[in-house]
Structures are given as C-alpha cells and as structure tokens.
C-alpha cells in the first residue's frame, strides 16, 4: 500500500504549472464518441482517471494513444462503437456515465453500469434520465445497468433541470447535438468545464447557443467531425496550490491558470490576509503571517466550488478565529473532518454546516483520504502539522492531481511516497 509521508514546517515557494482539468478532460474524451475518425485532445493531465476513461473507450472499440510527455490523447473512434460500459471500470470513476449521452444519440442504444467514484454523497442520475426520456429515449435500469434505447434519432425537447447539475448538463448537451430539432436546457450548469465541452462540440460542428449562460439552445445536426482541442486548465488544482501557499505562509506562482475561474476563492484568500497578484498567464499568492479565518458557502458556479471546500476547512483549522463552512452540494463531504480532527483540528459539524475554530498548530498523525479533495486537504494540513503525517488512500489523490508529490517537492515541501504493509 502506498502512502504519503508529509513533514510539516516548510513554506511553499516557487512556481507550478497547471495541466488540463480532470473535470473537463474526461467529458471531452467521451465527446469524441460522437464523431467517427481521429480526435486529439491536448493539455491532458497524467492522472489515473484519464487512464480509466481511456480503457473504457478502448473497450467500446476505440483506439486511444496517450503521449504523456506531450500531454496529449489521440482517440480514433470507429464507425460503429460498442455501446456497453462495463461495471468493473464504471465503478471506479463516476465520470464514466458521461458516455451515456453520446452512445444513445449516435447509436440508439447505451448500456452503462451505474457509476461509483468518490464517496461524498448521493448524486443521482434522475435528471440525466428524465432529460433523455423527454428527448424520446426509453431508459430502464436492470441488473445494475442503465439501458437507454431510441428508435431512430432522439427528438429535441425543452428540459428544465431542478438543479444546475454539471453531469446532467453534459449528458443532455451531448445527446442533443445529434438529435432531430431544437433542445432547450434551462437552469443549465455554467462551470468553465461546461463551456469547454460546448466549445469542443462547436468545433466538431454542433450548433449550440447560450454557452456560459443558464439556458443552452442546441439544434441537432446530421453528423459531427473529429477535431483537435485543448483542455481548459484545472481551476481546482489551482485553488489547491493557492490555499497551500496561504497555509504554509509561502509564495507560489501558478502558471497556465485562469484567475477569473477562481475569483471567489481568491477573494476569500485575500480576506485571509494573502497578497494576490493576477498575471497574464495565472496568478501569484503570497502570505507572511497566520491567516484570518474566513466563512465559506459552496454553491454551483460561479459560487464557491465544493471541490475546494476540504482545502479551505484545512486552512481554517490553523487560522486565527472561527469560521462557518456551509456545504450545499454534497451531504457527505464533511466525512473527512473526522480525519482532520486526528491532526488536532477543532471542527464541529451539524447537518450541512461545519464550525471550524482555528488552532495555532496541528499535530501529525496517520490519516485516511476518503476522496480526491479530502486527500488534498489532508496533505495541506500535514504541511503545517508538527511532525510527520502519514496519508493513506493515495489512490484517491492520484485520480485528480498530476505529479502532486514532485510539484510539492519542487516548492520546498518535505513529502515523499512510501510503501507500507496493509493495515
């Protein structure tokens, strides 16, 4: 079993360069299923989830080449891919469900195992299913699989999402681009990753209006073409480095980043007392004292991202004062505070609220990452704890952070991978 050993006390100083967003590239890979031929995706992060999605595409009949040094994927889609996404892969990564829309709209059939992934709360597929049904698909659930079928092309429809779900928006946009007629998706998600996939679909020949707004209008076309597309930089990884700089009283420049995608998070760090400099290709965060506590309320974009909530709880755990953190998206996101408490953090939860009372220092201990962002939050806490913190569950971190340990080492952190016997 691999673990991370983190010795606290070193401020992070230097530069890091982002690769593409995990929450975008996996959906871009699925979108290539809409067009036979060879598509190329660049700025691809070298993370475990990309390899899982690549294997899923291979099982559907695609050829996938991953050139890690050039951060690119070359995906060749056959005229008639398979339509079954097996459980052994889908259970490892929830994003696998994003093949549902492309398969049913292009092939008229999709058998996709009910997904797994991070254990951060219920994330039902009701909105995906309801939207596809409005477009004429027959969707049932049998033996742990979602079965979607359509006789002929899907039909454009008006769809209202009860919540601006990123996953449902992606599924329905990808289904609508080859549907017959006009589809209007109201209360659509507006995340940069949604804009990224819509931009790629437009490059492929899709007709989509309202990109970046809460109403997307899609007019179906007869066919799409393969393209080359660059993945948007990962704003969550950028926010993680920014929080780490503040917690360790360091000075970190993040390159290949879009500061406007993190406006609220950076404003919160400024409230903590950090100096924020926006650069043409990213931003710089510096801190020379103990941060002030800051309240957080997670909301759909452009609100504060839930994927940065654990990192900011870790920040508040060593800040001066008390902060209230409100989680409005995933009810189980607070599970990781039990592990943070092992480091001495004072966090009390009640429903979707957490009260964090900052302490002047934390104390190293063994902890377990329960999801990608919880793992990042625990590593950040280990960077400011006295002694050596052992972080188990490294596989979660590897799913979302490319080259995490080498980047930390380059910034001056005392961190290393180690192999231990299973507990």
JOWOQUI-V109549 format. One record per backbone hydrogen bond with DSSP energy under -0.5 kcal/mol. CO is the residue of the C=O (numbers start at 0). NH is the residue of the N-H. Records with the same first field share a line. If there is no record, write none. Layout:
BEGIN
CO->NH, NH
END
This chain:
BEGIN
0->419
1->393
2->417
3->5, 390
4->6, 415
5->7, 388
6->413
8->10
11->250
13->252
15->254
18->233
20->23, 24
21->25
23->26, 27
24->28
25->29
26->30
27->31
28->31
29->32
30->33
31->34
33->223
36->38, 76
38->74
39->228
40->72
41->230
42->19
44->46
46->49, 50
47->51
48->52
49->53
50->54
51->55
52->56
53->57
54->58
55->59
56->61
57->60
59->81
61->63
62->75
64->66, 73
65->67
66->70, 71
67->70
70->42, 43
71->66
72->40, 74
73->64, 75
74->38, 76
75->62
76->36
82->84, 110
83->85
84->112
85->88, 89
86->90
88->91, 92
89->92, 115
90->116
92->95
93->96
94->97
95->98
96->99
97->101
98->102
99->103
100->104
101->105
102->106, 107, 108
103->107
107->149
109->111, 147
110->84
111->145
117->119
119->331
124->128
125->129
126->130
127->131
128->132
129->133
130->134
131->136
132->135
134->154
136->138
137->148
139->146
141->144
143->113
144->141, 146
145->111, 147
146->139
147->109
148->137
149->151
153->179
156->158, 183
158->160, 185
162->164
164->168, 188
165->169
166->170
167->171
168->172
169->173
170->174
171->175
172->176
174->177
175->178
176->220
178->180
179->155
180->219
182->184, 217
183->158, 185
184->187, 215
185->160
190->193, 194
191->195
192->196
193->197
194->198
195->199
196->200
197->201
198->202
199->203
200->204, 205
201->204
203->224
205->207
206->218
208->216
209->212
213->186, 187
215->184, 217
216->208
217->182, 219
218->206
226->39
228->41
231->20
232->234
233->237
234->238
235->239
236->240
237->241
238->242
239->243
240->244
241->245
242->246
243->247
244->249
245->248
249->286
250->13
251->253, 284
252->15, 254
253->282
254->17
256->258
257->260
258->261
259->262
261->265
262->266
263->267
264->268
265->269
266->270
267->271
268->272, 273
269->272
271->291
273->275
274->285
275->277
276->283
278->281
280->255, 256
281->278
282->253
283->276
284->251
285->274
290->319
295->325
296->303
299->302
303->298
304->307
305->308
307->311
308->312
309->313
310->314
311->315
312->316
313->317
314->317
315->318
316->358
318->320
319->292
320->357
322->324, 355
323->295, 325
324->326, 353
325->297, 327
328->330
329->332
331->334
332->335
333->336
334->337
335->338, 339
336->340
337->341
338->341
339->342, 344
340->343
342->362
344->346
345->356
347->354
349->352
351->326
352->349
353->324, 355
354->347, 356
355->322, 357
356->345
361->385
364->389
366->391
369->118
370->374
371->375
372->376
373->377
374->378
375->379
376->380
377->381
378->382
379->383
380->383
381->384
382->8
383->361
384->386
385->363
386->7, 388
388->5, 390
389->366, 391
390->3
391->368
392->395, 396
393->397
394->398
395->398
396->399, 400
397->47
399->401
400->403
402->406
403->407
404->408
405->409
406->410
407->412
408->411
410->12
412->414
413->6
415->4
417->2
END
